[in-house]
Amino acid sequence: MTQTEPDKQLLHLVFGGELETVDGLTFRDLDALDLVGIYPNYASAYRVWKQKAQQSVDNAHMRYFIVHMHRLLDPETDTARTD
């Protein structure tokens, strides 16, 4: 039996909010940001991001984002996406 190494946590934050302009990155109200959650890998963060983005499709100013927190916490982390 071979010993397997557990998957390394690659934390991702999903959040969203209304932007001042549809082509900008400035939020209308920082207090109203939707902090959806922190996820252990890109694949799970992507599933939640997609769901939240689809729920807000009627609001052109609403945008959701995925932040690769593992890159902020450990800049030496491999930048290859692991789904």
C-alpha distances in whole Angstrom, upper triangle without the diagonal:
4,7,9,13,15,18,21,24,27,30,32,36,38,42,45,49,52,53,57,57,54,54,53,51,53,53,56,55,52,52,51,48,45,42,40,37,34,30,27,27,29,29,29,32,34,34,36,38,39,40,42,43,44,46,48,49,53,53,53,53,50,47,43,41,38,37,34,34,31,33,36,34,32,34,32,29,28,31,29,29,25,26
4,6,10,13,15,18,21,24,27,30,33,35,39,42,46,49,50,54,54,52,51,50,48,50,50,53,52,49,50,49,46,43,40,38,34,31,28,24,24,27,26,27,30,31,32,34,36,37,38,40,41,42,44,46,47,51,51,51,51,48,44,41,38,35,34,31,31,28,30,33,31,29,31,28,26,25,28,26,26,22,23
4,7,9,13,15,18,21,24,27,31,33,37,40,44,47,48,52,52,50,49,48,46,48,47,50,49,46,47,46,43,40,37,35,32,28,25,22,22,25,25,25,28,29,30,32,34,35,36,38,40,41,42,44,45,49,49,49,49,46,42,39,36,32,32,29,28,25,27,30,28,26,28,25,23,23,26,24,24,21,22
4,6,9,12,15,18,21,24,27,29,33,36,40,43,44,48,48,46,45,45,42,44,44,47,46,43,43,43,39,37,34,32,28,25,22,18,18,21,21,22,24,26,26,28,30,31,32,34,36,37,39,41,42,45,45,45,45,42,39,35,32,29,28,25,25,22,24,27,25,23,25,23,20,20,22,21,20,17,18
4,6,8,12,15,18,21,24,27,30,34,37,41,42,45,45,44,43,42,39,41,41,44,43,40,41,40,37,34,31,29,26,22,20,16,16,19,19,20,22,24,25,27,28,30,31,33,34,36,37,39,40,44,43,43,43,40,36,33,30,26,25,22,22,18,21,23,21,19,22,19,17,17,20,18,18,15,17
4,6,9,12,15,18,21,24,27,31,34,38,39,42,43,41,40,39,37,39,38,41,40,37,37,37,33,31,28,26,22,19,16,12,13,16,17,17,19,21,22,23,25,27,28,29,31,33,34,36,37,41,40,41,40,36,33,30,27,23,23,20,19,16,19,21,19,18,21,19,16,16,19,18,17,14,15
4,6,9,12,15,18,20,24,27,31,35,35,39,39,37,37,36,33,35,35,38,37,34,35,34,31,28,25,23,20,16,13,10,9,13,13,14,16,18,19,20,22,23,25,26,28,29,31,32,34,37,37,37,36,33,30,26,24,20,19,16,16,13,16,19,17,16,18,17,14,14,15,14,13,10,11
4,6,9,13,16,19,22,26,29,33,34,37,37,36,35,34,31,33,32,36,35,32,32,32,29,27,23,22,18,15,12,9,9,12,14,14,15,17,19,20,21,23,25,26,27,29,31,32,33,37,36,36,35,32,29,25,22,18,17,14,13,10,13,15,13,12,15,14,10,11,13,13,12,10,12
4,6,9,13,15,19,22,26,30,30,34,34,33,32,31,28,30,29,32,31,28,29,28,25,23,20,18,15,11,9,5,7,10,12,12,12,15,17,17,18,21,22,23,24,27,28,29,30,34,33,33,32,29,25,22,19,15,14,11,10,8,11,13,11,11,14,14,11,12,13,14,12,10,12
4,7,10,13,17,20,23,27,27,31,31,30,29,28,25,27,26,30,29,26,27,26,23,21,18,17,14,10,8,6,5,7,10,11,10,13,15,16,16,19,20,21,22,24,26,26,28,31,30,30,29,26,23,19,16,12,11,8,7,5,8,11,10,10,12,12,9,10,10,11,10,9,10
4,7,10,13,17,20,24,25,28,29,28,27,26,22,24,23,26,25,22,23,23,19,18,14,13,10,7,6,5,6,8,11,10,9,12,14,14,14,17,19,18,20,23,23,24,26,29,28,28,26,23,20,17,14,10,9,7,5,5,9,10,9,11,13,14,11,13,13,14,12,11,12
4,7,10,13,17,20,21,25,25,24,24,22,19,21,20,23,22,20,21,20,16,15,12,11,8,5,5,6,6,6,9,9,6,9,12,11,11,14,16,15,16,19,20,20,22,25,24,24,23,20,16,13,10,6,5,5,5,7,9,10,11,13,14,16,13,14,13,14,11,12,12
4,6,10,14,17,18,22,23,22,22,20,17,18,17,20,19,16,17,16,13,11,8,8,6,4,6,9,10,9,12,10,7,10,12,10,9,13,14,13,14,18,18,18,20,23,22,22,20,17,14,10,8,6,5,7,6,10,11,11,12,15,16,19,16,18,16,17,15,15,15
4,7,11,14,16,19,20,19,20,18,15,17,15,18,17,15,16,14,11,9,7,5,6,6,8,11,11,10,12,10,6,8,10,8,6,10,11,9,11,14,14,14,16,19,18,18,17,13,11,7,6,5,6,9,10,13,15,14,16,18,19,22,19,20,18,19,16,17,15
4,7,11,12,16,17,17,17,16,13,14,12,14,13,11,12,11,7,5,5,5,7,9,11,15,15,14,15,14,10,11,13,10,8,11,12,9,10,14,13,13,15,18,16,16,14,11,8,6,6,7,8,12,12,16,17,16,18,21,21,24,22,23,21,22,19,20,19
4,7,9,13,14,13,15,13,11,11,9,11,11,10,11,9,6,5,7,8,10,13,15,18,18,16,18,16,13,13,14,11,9,12,12,8,9,12,12,10,12,14,12,12,10,7,5,4,6,9,11,14,15,19,19,19,21,24,24,27,25,26,23,24,21,23,21
4,6,10,12,12,13,12,10,10,6,8,8,8,9,7,5,6,9,10,14,16,19,22,22,20,21,20,16,17,18,15,12,14,14,11,10,14,13,10,12,13,10,11,8,5,6,7,9,12,14,18,18,22,22,21,23,26,26,30,28,29,26,27,25,26,25
4,7,9,9,11,10,9,9,6,6,7,9,11,8,8,9,12,14,17,20,22,26,25,23,24,23,20,19,20,18,15,16,16,13,12,14,13,10,12,12,8,9,5,4,6,9,12,15,17,21,22,25,25,24,27,29,29,32,31,32,29,30,27,29,28
4,5,6,8,7,6,6,4,5,8,10,13,11,10,12,15,17,19,21,24,27,26,24,25,25,21,20,22,20,17,18,19,15,14,16,16,13,14,14,10,9,5,6,7,10,12,16,17,20,22,25,25,24,26,29,28,32,30,31,28,29,27,29,28
4,7,9,7,8,6,6,5,9,11,14,13,13,15,18,20,23,25,27,30,30,27,29,28,25,24,26,23,20,21,22,19,17,20,19,16,16,16,12,10,7,9,11,14,16,19,20,24,25,28,27,26,29,32,31,34,33,34,31,32,30,33,32
4,5,5,8,8,9,9,12,15,17,16,15,18,20,22,25,26,28,31,30,27,29,29,25,24,26,24,20,21,22,19,17,19,19,16,15,15,12,9,7,10,11,14,16,19,21,24,26,29,28,27,30,32,31,34,33,34,30,31,30,32,31
4,6,8,10,10,11,15,16,19,17,16,17,20,21,24,25,27,30,28,25,26,26,23,21,23,22,18,18,20,17,14,16,17,13,13,13,10,6,5,8,9,12,14,18,19,23,25,28,27,27,30,32,31,33,32,32,29,29,27,30,29
4,7,9,11,13,16,17,21,19,18,19,21,22,24,26,27,30,28,25,26,27,23,22,24,23,19,19,21,19,16,18,20,16,15,16,13,10,9,11,10,13,14,17,19,22,24,27,25,25,29,30,29,31,30,30,27,27,26,29,28
4,6,8,11,14,15,18,17,16,18,19,21,23,24,26,28,27,24,26,26,23,22,24,23,19,20,22,19,17,20,20,17,17,18,15,12,9,11,10,13,13,16,17,20,22,25,24,23,26,28,27,30,29,29,26,27,26,28,28
4,6,10,12,12,15,15,13,15,16,18,20,21,23,25,24,22,24,24,20,20,22,21,17,19,21,18,16,19,20,17,17,18,15,13,10,11,9,11,11,14,14,17,19,22,20,19,23,25,24,27,26,27,23,25,24,26,26
4,7,9,9,13,13,12,14,16,18,21,22,24,27,26,24,26,26,22,22,24,22,19,21,22,19,18,21,21,18,19,19,16,14,10,11,11,13,13,16,16,19,20,24,22,21,24,26,25,29,28,29,26,28,27,29,29
4,6,6,10,9,8,11,13,16,18,20,23,26,26,24,26,25,21,21,23,20,18,20,20,17,16,19,18,15,17,17,14,13,9,9,9,11,12,15,16,19,20,24,23,21,24,27,26,30,29,30,27,29,27,29,29
4,7,9,8,9,12,15,18,20,23,26,29,29,27,29,27,24,24,25,23,20,22,22,18,17,20,19,16,17,17,13,13,9,10,11,14,15,19,19,23,23,27,27,25,27,30,30,34,33,34,31,33,31,33,32
4,5,5,7,11,13,16,19,21,24,28,28,27,28,27,23,24,25,22,20,22,22,18,18,21,19,16,19,19,15,16,12,11,13,14,16,19,19,23,22,26,26,24,26,30,30,33,32,34,31,33,31,33,32
4,5,5,9,11,14,16,18,22,25,26,24,27,25,21,23,24,21,19,21,22,18,18,21,20,17,20,21,17,17,14,13,13,13,14,17,16,20,19,23,23,21,23,26,26,30,29,31,29,31,29,30,30
4,6,9,10,14,16,18,22,25,26,26,28,25,22,24,25,21,20,23,22,18,19,22,20,18,21,21,18,19,16,14,15,15,16,19,18,22,21,25,25,23,24,28,29,32,31,33,31,33,31,32,31
4,6,9,12,15,18,21,25,25,24,26,24,20,22,22,19,17,20,19,15,16,19,17,14,18,18,15,16,13,11,13,13,15,17,18,21,21,25,26,24,25,29,29,33,31,33,31,32,30,31,30
4,6,9,12,14,18,21,22,21,22,20,17,18,19,16,14,17,16,13,14,17,15,13,16,17,14,16,13,10,10,10,11,13,14,18,17,21,22,20,22,25,26,29,28,29,27,28,26,27,26
4,6,9,12,15,19,19,19,20,17,14,16,16,12,11,14,13,10,12,14,13,12,15,16,14,16,13,10,10,9,10,12,14,17,17,20,22,20,22,25,26,29,27,28,26,27,24,25,24
4,6,9,12,16,17,16,18,15,12,14,15,12,11,14,14,11,13,16,15,14,18,20,18,19,17,13,12,10,10,11,11,14,14,17,19,18,19,22,23,26,24,26,24,25,22,23,22
4,7,10,13,15,14,15,12,10,12,12,8,8,12,11,9,11,14,13,13,16,19,17,19,17,14,12,9,10,10,12,14,14,17,19,19,19,22,24,26,24,25,23,24,21,21,19
4,7,10,12,12,14,11,8,12,12,9,10,13,13,11,14,17,16,17,20,22,21,22,21,17,15,12,11,10,11,12,12,14,17,16,17,19,21,24,21,22,21,22,19,19,18
4,7,9,10,12,10,8,11,12,10,11,15,15,14,16,19,19,20,22,25,24,24,23,19,17,13,12,9,9,10,9,11,14,14,13,16,18,20,18,19,18,19,17,16,15
4,6,7,9,6,5,9,10,9,11,14,14,14,16,19,19,20,23,26,25,26,25,21,18,15,13,10,10,10,10,11,14,15,14,16,18,20,16,18,17,17,14,13,12
4,7,9,7,8,11,12,12,14,16,17,18,20,22,23,24,26,29,28,29,28,24,22,18,16,12,12,10,10,10,13,14,13,15,17,18,14,15,15,15,13,11,11
4,6,6,6,9,11,11,12,15,16,17,18,20,22,23,24,28,28,28,27,24,20,17,14,11,11,9,10,9,12,14,14,15,16,17,13,13,13,12,9,7,7
4,6,5,6,9,10,10,12,14,15,16,18,20,21,22,25,25,25,24,21,18,14,12,8,9,8,10,10,12,15,15,16,17,17,14,13,12,11,7,7,6
4,5,5,6,9,10,11,13,14,15,17,19,20,21,25,25,25,25,22,19,15,14,11,13,12,14,14,16,18,19,19,20,21,17,16,15,13,9,8,5
4,5,5,7,9,10,11,13,14,16,17,19,20,24,24,24,24,21,18,15,13,11,13,12,14,14,17,19,19,20,21,22,19,18,17,16,13,11,8
4,6,5,6,9,10,11,12,14,15,17,18,22,21,22,21,18,15,11,10,7,9,10,11,13,15,16,17,19,20,21,18,18,16,16,12,12,10
4,5,5,6,9,10,10,12,14,15,16,20,20,20,20,17,14,10,9,7,11,11,14,15,16,18,20,21,21,23,19,19,16,15,12,12,9
4,6,5,6,9,10,11,13,15,16,19,20,20,21,17,15,12,12,11,14,15,17,18,20,21,23,24,25,26,22,22,20,19,15,14,11
4,5,5,6,9,10,11,13,14,18,18,19,19,15,13,10,10,10,13,14,16,18,20,21,22,24,25,26,23,23,21,20,17,16,14
4,5,5,6,9,10,11,12,16,15,16,16,12,10,6,7,7,11,13,15,17,18,19,21,23,23,25,22,22,20,19,16,16,14
4,6,5,6,9,10,10,14,15,15,16,13,11,8,10,10,14,16,18,20,21,23,24,26,26,28,25,24,22,21,17,17,15
4,6,5,6,9,10,13,14,16,16,13,12,10,12,12,16,18,20,22,24,25,26,28,29,31,27,27,25,24,20,20,17
4,5,5,6,9,12,12,13,14,10,9,7,10,11,15,17,19,22,23,24,25,27,28,30,27,27,25,25,21,21,19
4,5,5,6,10,10,10,11,8,7,6,9,11,15,18,20,23,23,24,26,28,28,30,28,27,24,24,21,22,19
4,5,5,9,10,11,13,10,10,10,13,15,18,21,23,26,27,27,29,31,31,33,30,30,27,26,23,23,21
4,6,8,9,12,13,10,11,11,14,16,19,22,24,27,28,28,30,32,33,35,32,32,29,29,25,26,23
4,6,6,8,9,6,8,9,13,16,19,22,24,27,28,28,30,32,32,35,32,32,29,29,26,27,24
4,6,7,9,8,9,11,14,17,20,23,26,28,29,29,32,34,33,36,33,33,30,29,26,27,25
4,6,9,9,11,13,17,20,23,27,29,32,32,32,34,37,36,39,37,36,33,33,30,31,29
4,5,5,9,12,15,19,21,25,27,30,30,30,32,35,35,37,35,35,32,32,29,31,29
4,6,8,11,14,18,21,24,26,29,29,29,32,34,33,36,34,34,31,31,28,30,28
4,6,10,13,17,19,23,24,28,27,27,30,32,31,34,33,33,30,30,28,30,28
4,7,10,14,16,20,22,25,25,25,27,30,29,32,30,31,28,28,25,27,25
4,7,10,13,16,18,22,22,21,24,26,26,29,27,27,24,24,22,23,22
4,7,10,13,15,18,19,19,21,23,23,26,24,24,21,22,19,20,19
4,6,10,12,15,15,15,18,20,20,22,20,20,18,18,16,17,17
4,6,9,12,12,13,15,17,17,19,17,17,14,15,13,14,13
4,6,9,9,9,11,13,14,16,14,15,13,14,13,14,15
4,6,6,7,9,10,11,13,10,11,9,11,10,11,13
4,5,5,6,8,10,12,10,13,12,14,13,14,15
4,5,5,6,8,9,7,9,9,12,11,12,14
4,6,5,5,7,6,8,8,11,11,13,15
4,6,6,9,9,12,11,14,15,16,18
4,6,9,9,12,13,16,16,17,19
4,5,6,9,10,14,15,16,18
4,5,8,9,12,14,16,19
4,6,8,11,14,15,19
4,6,9,11,12,15
4,5,8,9,13
4,6,9,12
4,6,10
4,6
4
